[in-house]
Amino acid sequence: LAPDRALSPILQGLANAKEPRPSSALARELGHIAGDEATKALREEASHGPLLDARISAAWGLLPRSPEEAVGLMVKEWASGPKLGPLDDWTHDALVDFLSGCGRVEGVHALAEGLRKRSTRSRKEVVESVGDTTRGRRAGVPEPGSPEARSALDTAIEDLLAAELDDEEETRISGSWDGQSFSDPRVCDLAAYHLAKRWEGKSGFRLDAA
């Protein structure tokens, strides 16, 4: 089915979808369709769709077309919480990935605002996603428009990570990154790890020695 002919079935599917995963998948497909009608539909879904999962997916599709609008909508979602139902882990992480991976300083600032008031798991997820900015990035995401914007984004990321350097709550995760094994690292350990990666050659921090 040609992309332009797929628009109507996708919109019908979104109107009928009752579960987060199918609606999110349909919104992602909508983002692959060019043209004003698809942009209008993405804007409507990202703004007023009944399911947060689909609103996030629609925001990804809207991002290359209207970056400020897409990021602004997701900043509001993060600040206010979900409109319907609990914010489950998958949806929470998808929203964090958008704000950390959208390439806009406003996304990182939103994640940093009031971060200590959120759960340990949420803070851990934000630190990981912001620290590893390739995790949330997607093809077609616009890069910061100038060296100044890139510098502002880097500063916002480092400021968020630095603010978590005294967060001593344990995260109850284990694994190995870059040959460094860890078990139950504190949030501050994860923040220090990601800062050390950004400051390669300027820090001797090792996660396996924390």
Beta strands, then each sheet from edge to edge (+ up, - down):
strand 1: 174-177
strand 2: 180-183
sheet 1: 1+ 2-
end
